[in-house]
Amino acid sequence: MINYKQMSDTALIEGIKNTQEPTECLTELIARHSGIYMTMVHNYTPSVKSSGPSYKAELIQDKNYYIYQAALKYDDSKQAKFSTYLGNETRWMCLNLWNKNKNKKLKEIGLDVLVKRDPHSEDKEQEILSNQEILDKIMDIAESLGDKRIVKIFKMRYTDSTGNKVTPWKTISQKLNLSIQGCINIHNKALNNIKKELQKDL
């Protein structure tokens, strides 16, 4: 009787690849390496929902399938342990899913609803919603536009603001030694470019 517990990972994987029904080899491989798979899923996948169930829950539910797929792709000639390979594969899979989910979220929300009117502001200034993920994306695009004034305006307007209130245009104009209207024009032109860049990414 074959003792699968005494077999090496490489031998188990050979059994999985060369057998039409590799139940015993796969069961042992899963038992050995579920821990590294679950560690990567927990470390690199936030427990967030886009539409429907959390994709982290789906990764956990489909653990056996992903370990099986990793075994089929594993190449021991590259001198990496299967545990290392599985960990790297799982980490990249989690990061790719997170990026896809983030872009989907950006597409669903859209830039137009990132801002809302503050009824208590004396000049009805726009107030950015408290979504750090999307704000970070906007700031990345602002920095890529090549005008240092844009980055300064957006940082002062949104990231240097207190609470949920944006920094007033008057304060920004004084710090940059520009007119209020000049700051607003730079901001609005950049905002249009940001909308276009977000659409390219989606």
CORRATA-V52093 format. One line per field, one symbol per residue. burial: # if it has 9 or more other C-alpha atoms within 8 Angstrom, else .. A space follows every 50 residues. Layout:
BEGIN
burial->???
END
This chain:
BEGIN
burial->...#.......##.###....#..##.###..##.###.###.##....# ...#######..#...##.###...#.....#..###.###..##..#.. #.#####.#....###.#.....#####.........##.###......# #.######..#..#.##.#..###...#.#..##.##..#...##.##.. ..
END
